[in-house]
Amino acid sequence: MNIRNKINDIYSLEQLSSGNTVIHRRHPICKLLAAFIFIMTVISFDRHAFGRLIPFIFYPSILMALSETPYGLLLKRVLIAIPFCLFIGIPNLFLEKDPAFTVGNITVSCGVLSFAVIIYRTYLCVMAVLLLIAATPFTELTAQLRRMKIPNIFIIMLEMTYRCLGLLAGESESMHIAYALRGGGAKGVDIRHAGGFIGSLLTRSFDRAERIYAAMKCRGYGLSYGGIRQRVITVSDAVYCALVCFLCMFFRFVDAGRWITAFVERIS
């Protein structure tokens, strides 16, 4: 049941993409371009520019509200990426010991500041990608990538990897049930059998994926993509993309974080 839940979690975001909110109705190329500009702008900041990154919370906050995407669903996926950032950011705590600023009697070092920037930047970028997937069907995203002349081999790899995640989980579930029946109801795989278990899993999944791909080729996959309906970019689509790009450029070249900090200090 745990593996079945994991399979459902993999595709739960895609199930949200069939909604009919104001964000779902936007043209896929506009949403793709807006997400790309947002991510590129966020990663362009210096590693100590935490204050200037604060206003960029506008993108995930507004899109979550307009697309009616549950925050808890996105947060669980963002937390998967956080441990990788910890390994990157923790050395900064010991290497950058110069003081950055002081809050009362507490001195914050440059290492702590850069560590916070890494975590926050990862949060923003992962949220942007997850919201793009939650508001846009996967087939529409890959269709737009093809129209953008992205090499088809990369798109095929992306499609097959995404579609075969459930296949891999399903094969592991079947093998785990068989292992438990032969092992007296063991809850996990013994370390002595882990190597063989993983090897058999990869072999079974590879063979089945080959059969699935052959069946897709027999049904015309990869021959022509003209059957996908091409949507027309409307005025509201262009306004959405232009507004996101404008806000990203505005917060990139204008230090709005200083205004927010000054306003908070004035109120307090």
BELJO-V20534 format. One record per residue. RES is the residue in three letters. PHI is phi in whole degrees, -180 to 180 (* if undefined). OMEGA is omega in whole degrees, 0 to 359 (* if undefined). Layout:
# BELJO-V20534
res = <RES RES>
phi = <PHI PHI>
omega = <OMEGA OMEGA>
This chain:
# BELJO-V20534
res = <MET ASN ILE ARG ASN LYS ILE ASN ASP ILE TYR SER LEU GLU GLN LEU SER SER GLY ASN THR VAL ILE HIS ARG ARG HIS PRO ILE CYS LYS LEU LEU ALA ALA PHE ILE PHE ILE MET THR VAL ILE SER PHE ASP ARG HIS ALA PHE GLY ARG LEU ILE PRO PHE ILE PHE TYR PRO SER ILE LEU MET ALA LEU SER GLU THR PRO TYR GLY LEU LEU LEU LYS ARG VAL LEU ILE ALA ILE PRO PHE CYS LEU PHE ILE GLY ILE PRO ASN LEU PHE LEU GLU LYS ASP PRO ALA PHE THR VAL GLY ASN ILE THR VAL SER CYS GLY VAL LEU SER PHE ALA VAL ILE ILE TYR ARG THR TYR LEU CYS VAL MET ALA VAL LEU LEU LEU ILE ALA ALA THR PRO PHE THR GLU LEU THR ALA GLN LEU ARG ARG MET LYS ILE PRO ASN ILE PHE ILE ILE MET LEU GLU MET THR TYR ARG CYS LEU GLY LEU LEU ALA GLY GLU SER GLU SER MET HIS ILE ALA TYR ALA LEU ARG GLY GLY GLY ALA LYS GLY VAL ASP ILE ARG HIS ALA GLY GLY PHE ILE GLY SER LEU LEU THR ARG SER PHE ASP ARG ALA GLU ARG ILE TYR ALA ALA MET LYS CYS ARG GLY TYR GLY LEU SER TYR GLY GLY ILE ARG GLN ARG VAL ILE THR VAL SER ASP ALA VAL TYR CYS ALA LEU VAL CYS PHE LEU CYS MET PHE PHE ARG PHE VAL ASP ALA GLY ARG TRP ILE THR ALA PHE VAL GLU ARG ILE SER>
phi = <* -65 -67 -62 -64 -64 -63 -65 -65 -61 -105 -67 -66 -66 -64 -71 -70 -88 -70 -133 -86 -65 -79 -62 -80 -71 -65 -58 -66 -70 -68 -66 -67 -63 -65 -64 -63 -62 -65 -64 -69 -64 -78 -82 -77 -67 -69 -109 -92 -67 -61 -77 -85 -57 -64 -74 -67 -59 -65 -66 -66 -70 -67 -63 -69 -74 -91 57 -90 -66 -67 -61 -64 -74 -62 -61 -81 -66 -64 -66 -84 -62 -57 -65 -70 -63 -65 -79 -89 -60 -58 -64 -63 -103 -90 -110 -102 -68 -68 -98 -161 -125 -116 66 -102 -104 -101 -98 -83 -65 -66 -64 -65 -67 -63 -65 -65 -63 -64 -68 -64 -63 -58 -64 -68 -66 -63 -63 -68 -64 -67 -63 -69 -70 -109 -139 -58 -62 -64 -70 -64 -67 -65 -69 -64 -68 -69 -85 66 -69 -51 -64 -64 -70 -69 -63 -61 -64 -65 -68 -64 -66 -73 -89 -62 -65 -62 -62 -67 -65 -65 -66 -65 -63 -68 -68 -64 -63 -65 -66 -68 -88 -110 73 79 -62 -79 -131 -93 -62 -60 -69 -105 -64 -62 -66 -64 -67 -63 -65 -62 -66 -65 -63 -67 -64 -63 -71 -63 -64 -66 -65 -65 -64 -65 -65 -64 -65 -94 99 -66 89 -83 -155 -117 -74 -75 -76 -67 -92 -85 -94 -75 -93 -65 -65 -64 -65 -65 -59 -64 -66 -67 -63 -64 -64 -65 -64 -68 -64 -72 -75 -105 -118 -81 -72 -62 -67 -63 -65 -64 -64 -67 -65 -66 -67 -68 -74>
omega = <179 179 177 177 178 178 179 178 182 186 181 178 180 177 178 185 179 180 183 179 181 178 179 183 179 182 182 182 178 178 179 180 180 178 179 179 180 182 181 179 181 183 181 183 176 184 179 186 181 181 181 178 184 183 183 174 181 186 180 182 182 182 177 181 184 180 179 178 181 183 182 179 179 183 179 180 176 182 178 183 185 180 178 178 180 179 179 188 183 178 179 180 183 183 182 183 178 180 178 176 183 176 185 178 183 178 180 182 178 178 177 180 180 176 178 179 180 180 183 179 177 179 182 184 180 177 179 179 181 178 176 179 182 184 183 176 184 180 178 178 180 177 178 177 177 178 177 176 171 180 188 181 179 180 178 178 179 181 183 179 182 183 184 176 177 177 180 179 179 178 179 178 180 180 180 177 179 180 180 180 180 183 178 179 179 182 181 179 179 183 179 183 186 181 178 179 181 178 178 179 180 179 180 181 180 180 181 177 177 179 179 180 177 177 178 178 178 179 173 180 178 180 181 178 181 181 180 184 180 180 179 178 181 179 180 176 180 179 178 181 181 181 179 180 179 180 178 180 180 180 178 185 178 183 179 178 178 177 181 180 179 180 179 180 179 180 182 *>
